C-alpha cells in the first residue's frame, strides 16, 4: 500500500536535501536536480496528452483509463512537490489538481499522501502560511488512510499536534491570555500522545522525534 515518505517533506530548502530522494507517491528513488530540470516539460506534456484521452471518458473507467488518470496525477503531484521544496506558493494549485485526479479514480491512499503534503505546504511555505488550512488538509488526509495503516495515521495526527504547537507559539508572541496558551498546549499534547500511542513500536525513526516534540512541549505548559 502507499506509504508516507515524510522524511524530506518538511525540509526548508535545497540545502536540506539529498541528491537522491524517495518519491512520495511512487516510493521509488529519483534524482532531485534531474527532476527540477525536466519535471515542468514532463508534466505539461503528460497533462496535454492525457487530457485529450480523458475528454472522451464519460462513463465507468477501464483499467487503462484509470492508469492514464493516475499517471497525470503523479506527474502533477511531482511538480507540486518540487515547487513546495523551493518555497513556491504555486505548489498548492498542483496539489489540488492532483487530488482531483486521485478522487476521480477513488485512489484514497495516494489522495491522502497528497493532502498530507498540502498540509506541509500551508504550514511551511511562508508565502501561503495558513495554520487553519494546514490542519484542514491534515484532517482530510487522516480520513483517507486505511484504519490498519497505523504508521501513516500516527504521522498525520502528529502533524495536527504540530499545528497546535505553532498556534501556541504565535499566541505567545502576540501576548495572548494564559488561558489561550494553555488551550493550544493541551491540544498539542493530546495529539502528540495519540500519535505516540498509535505509532508501531518498531517504527524507531518515527517514535524518536515524536517523543522529542512532546518533551519540548511539556516545559511550556
VENWOLIN-V410091 format. One record per residue. N is the residue number from 0. RES is the residue in three letters. SS is DSSP state (helix for helix, strand for strand, loop for the rest). Layout:
n=[N,N]
res=[RES,RES]
ss=[SS,SS]
//
This chain:
n=[0,1,2,3,4,5,6,7,8,9,10,11,12,13,14,15,16,17,18,19,20,21,22,23,24,25,26,27,28,29,30,31,32,33,34,35,36,37,38,39,40,41,42,43,44,45,46,47,48,49,50,51,52,53,54,55,56,57,58,59,60,61,62,63,64,65,66,67,68,69,70,71,72,73,74,75,76,77,78,79,80,81,82,83,84,85,86,87,88,89,90,91,92,93,94,95,96,97,98,99,100,101,102,103,104,105,106,107,108,109,110,111,112,113,114,115,116,117,118,119,120,121,122,123,124,125,126,127,128,129,130,131,132,133,134,135,136,137,138,139,140,141,142,143,144,145,146,147,148,149,150,151,152,153,154,155,156,157,158,159,160,161,162,163,164,165,166,167,168,169,170,171,172,173,174,175,176,177,178,179,180,181,182,183,184,185,186,187,188,189,190,191,192,193,194,195,196,197,198,199,200,201,202,203,204,205,206,207,208,209,210,211,212,213,214,215,216,217,218,219,220]
res=[UNK,UNK,UNK,UNK,UNK,UNK,UNK,UNK,UNK,UNK,UNK,UNK,UNK,UNK,UNK,UNK,UNK,UNK,UNK,UNK,UNK,UNK,UNK,UNK,UNK,UNK,UNK,UNK,UNK,UNK,UNK,UNK,UNK,UNK,UNK,UNK,UNK,UNK,UNK,UNK,UNK,UNK,UNK,UNK,UNK,UNK,UNK,UNK,UNK,UNK,UNK,UNK,UNK,UNK,UNK,UNK,UNK,UNK,UNK,UNK,UNK,UNK,UNK,UNK,UNK,UNK,UNK,UNK,UNK,UNK,UNK,UNK,UNK,UNK,UNK,UNK,UNK,UNK,UNK,UNK,UNK,UNK,UNK,UNK,UNK,UNK,UNK,UNK,UNK,UNK,UNK,UNK,UNK,UNK,UNK,UNK,UNK,UNK,UNK,UNK,UNK,UNK,UNK,UNK,UNK,UNK,UNK,UNK,UNK,UNK,UNK,UNK,UNK,UNK,UNK,UNK,UNK,UNK,UNK,UNK,UNK,UNK,UNK,UNK,UNK,UNK,UNK,UNK,UNK,UNK,UNK,UNK,UNK,UNK,UNK,UNK,UNK,UNK,UNK,UNK,UNK,UNK,UNK,UNK,UNK,UNK,UNK,UNK,UNK,UNK,UNK,UNK,UNK,UNK,UNK,UNK,UNK,UNK,UNK,UNK,UNK,UNK,UNK,UNK,UNK,UNK,UNK,UNK,UNK,UNK,UNK,UNK,UNK,UNK,UNK,UNK,UNK,UNK,UNK,UNK,UNK,UNK,UNK,UNK,UNK,UNK,UNK,UNK,UNK,UNK,UNK,UNK,UNK,UNK,UNK,UNK,UNK,UNK,UNK,UNK,UNK,UNK,UNK,UNK,UNK,UNK,UNK,UNK,UNK,UNK,UNK,UNK,UNK,UNK,UNK,UNK,UNK,UNK,UNK,UNK,UNK]
ss=[loop,loop,loop,loop,loop,loop,loop,loop,loop,loop,loop,loop,loop,helix,helix,helix,loop,loop,loop,strand,strand,strand,loop,loop,loop,loop,loop,loop,strand,strand,strand,helix,helix,helix,helix,helix,helix,helix,helix,helix,helix,helix,helix,helix,helix,helix,helix,helix,helix,helix,helix,helix,helix,helix,helix,loop,loop,loop,loop,loop,loop,loop,helix,helix,helix,helix,helix,helix,helix,helix,helix,helix,helix,helix,helix,helix,helix,helix,helix,helix,helix,helix,helix,helix,helix,loop,loop,loop,loop,loop,helix,helix,helix,helix,helix,helix,helix,helix,helix,helix,helix,helix,helix,helix,loop,loop,loop,helix,helix,helix,helix,helix,helix,helix,helix,helix,helix,helix,helix,helix,helix,helix,helix,helix,loop,helix,helix,helix,loop,loop,helix,helix,helix,helix,helix,helix,helix,helix,helix,helix,helix,helix,helix,helix,loop,loop,loop,loop,loop,helix,helix,helix,helix,helix,helix,helix,helix,helix,helix,helix,helix,helix,helix,helix,helix,helix,helix,helix,helix,helix,helix,helix,helix,loop,loop,loop,loop,helix,helix,helix,helix,helix,helix,helix,helix,helix,helix,helix,helix,helix,helix,helix,helix,helix,helix,helix,helix,helix,loop,loop,loop,loop,loop,helix,helix,helix,helix,helix,helix,helix,helix,helix,helix,helix,helix,helix,helix,helix,loop,loop,loop]
//
